[in-house]
């Protein structure tokens, strides 16, 4: 038998290269260990790299927009206090190093959260409870960028539609139209039924807002990189909107199903609470699903990049980058998929709420 | 766990409000200026395409109907033409026959007339010939007589002859 095809296999070649890389890096890490004593004094000045804090910092919201190296944009801080509204630049905190004397209190950034400090420099927990942080944070700005992009894209597409009434789609319009038709024909119509057109605006907005935020989150440099859809508060807001839309559009059959289900009377004490929990749990699942999926993607990518810093070796970089590339491509799919699933389930819930029962 | 939820509202209410505001503004703006015209345009286009398809189908049916009708008409026309041709042929034959008959009749009539005329003319001619012959005969006879009867004996002989002849005649 001829085995030459095995030697020609691309897979094999790739794994050989990978194993060579890994062995080189293994030798290198041994070398690092042996050299460790020598460079320890030098490293002692630098902070030890802690991947957990680094990754969590990257996926969390922030009062700064970190661009690269030591460069970061301070973002405006807006505080609603019991005495009035405070408004100043985040630069005043110097990344939490210094407290800032505001109009009403002295504030300090503790773990990127604003706390009131007393005269002794200690955090005043009681007064901290009186201030509400309405700052324009990184995620807020990212959200605005996403919103602005959506407005630019869809207003221009809408104007194309007005200009080319009744004609075949052209240019950017023909890129967008299949997606809109996808939302209408694959998401709204099969799940909601003939009343779908009323819910199209909210479904389209949810779909495209999630999708564009997911995509922007995948871009590692400035306009992107924020983890908006991987922020549980953002998904909480979306889920709340879904909850409101579903329950406000619900008809009498839906409420009858919840409060007067077709079960023996003695089961009511069990059924009604279960149904009521169901009202909350469905949007809750939406919230967790989107948050967890997008955060997980960001964490995996950041972990792979962190490998370079954990091993303190540039040789690991090609492996990391290869895996990150793979993950990013996967995340492109996930970005669409999660937007689709969120919208799809929203449509499904609306569908159950507006469904006409004929008993 | 308690630590996690401490100051939850203080730290995060702002973001929730901003997100809500952003979403609602986006929903309103996109809903009014993007989704509404886009969906309307798509629906309108689909409707017009469906309309056009239906019309095409109707036109096809109409076409088929017309073709059918044309064929029917053609068939009818052909039949009519055949009928007319047949009638014409019959008429032609009839006319020819009639003409033949008339010609024959006329011919016969003319022949008859001619023969009558001929007979008449013949009779007239004969009569005149007879007359001329008679007069000539008489003249000749006269002259002969004159010559013969110059003397008395000849006159008597003639009278005797004539009398003989008359007896025979």
HADDOCK unambig.tbl for C-alpha pairs under 7 A between the chains (distance, minus, plus):
assign (segid A and resid 113 and name CA) (segid B and resid 11 and name CA) 6.65 0.50 0.50
assign (segid A and resid 129 and name CA) (segid B and resid 7 and name CA) 6.32 0.50 0.50
assign (segid A and resid 129 and name CA) (segid B and resid 10 and name CA) 6.38 0.50 0.50
assign (segid A and resid 131 and name CA) (segid B and resid 10 and name CA) 6.11 0.50 0.50
assign (segid A and resid 132 and name CA) (segid B and resid 10 and name CA) 4.29 0.50 0.50
assign (segid A and resid 132 and name CA) (segid B and resid 11 and name CA) 6.25 0.50 0.50
assign (segid A and resid 132 and name CA) (segid B and resid 14 and name CA) 6.89 0.50 0.50
assign (segid A and resid 133 and name CA) (segid B and resid 10 and name CA) 5.89 0.50 0.50
assign (segid A and resid 133 and name CA) (segid B and resid 11 and name CA) 5.26 0.50 0.50
assign (segid A and resid 133 and name CA) (segid B and resid 12 and name CA) 6.84 0.50 0.50
assign (segid A and resid 133 and name CA) (segid B and resid 14 and name CA) 5.47 0.50 0.50
assign (segid A and resid 134 and name CA) (segid B and resid 14 and name CA) 3.98 0.50 0.50
assign (segid A and resid 134 and name CA) (segid B and resid 15 and name CA) 6.57 0.50 0.50
assign (segid A and resid 135 and name CA) (segid B and resid 14 and name CA) 6.85 0.50 0.50
assign (segid A and resid 140 and name CA) (segid B and resid 15 and name CA) 6.95 0.50 0.50
assign (segid A and resid 140 and name CA) (segid B and resid 18 and name CA) 6.75 0.50 0.50
assign (segid A and resid 147 and name CA) (segid B and resid 26 and name CA) 6.46 0.50 0.50
assign (segid A and resid 151 and name CA) (segid B and resid 30 and name CA) 6.69 0.50 0.50
assign (segid A and resid 154 and name CA) (segid B and resid 34 and name CA) 5.66 0.50 0.50
assign (segid A and resid 155 and name CA) (segid B and resid 33 and name CA) 6.46 0.50 0.50
assign (segid A and resid 155 and name CA) (segid B and resid 34 and name CA) 5.44 0.50 0.50
assign (segid A and resid 158 and name CA) (segid B and resid 34 and name CA) 5.19 0.50 0.50
assign (segid A and resid 158 and name CA) (segid B and resid 37 and name CA) 6.17 0.50 0.50
assign (segid A and resid 158 and name CA) (segid B and resid 38 and name CA) 5.48 0.50 0.50
assign (segid A and resid 161 and name CA) (segid B and resid 38 and name CA) 6.27 0.50 0.50
assign (segid A and resid 161 and name CA) (segid B and resid 41 and name CA) 6.38 0.50 0.50
assign (segid A and resid 165 and name CA) (segid B and resid 41 and name CA) 6.52 0.50 0.50
assign (segid A and resid 166 and name CA) (segid B and resid 45 and name CA) 4.96 0.50 0.50
assign (segid A and resid 201 and name CA) (segid B and resid 31 and name CA) 5.38 0.50 0.50
assign (segid A and resid 201 and name CA) (segid B and resid 35 and name CA) 5.90 0.50 0.50
assign (segid A and resid 202 and name CA) (segid B and resid 27 and name CA) 6.62 0.50 0.50
assign (segid A and resid 205 and name CA) (segid B and resid 27 and name CA) 5.98 0.50 0.50
assign (segid A and resid 233 and name CA) (segid B and resid 16 and name CA) 6.16 0.50 0.50
assign (segid A and resid 234 and name CA) (segid B and resid 16 and name CA) 6.76 0.50 0.50
assign (segid A and resid 234 and name CA) (segid B and resid 19 and name CA) 6.36 0.50 0.50
assign (segid A and resid 237 and name CA) (segid B and resid 16 and name CA) 6.42 0.50 0.50
assign (segid A and resid 237 and name CA) (segid B and resid 19 and name CA) 6.81 0.50 0.50
assign (segid A and resid 237 and name CA) (segid B and resid 20 and name CA) 6.17 0.50 0.50
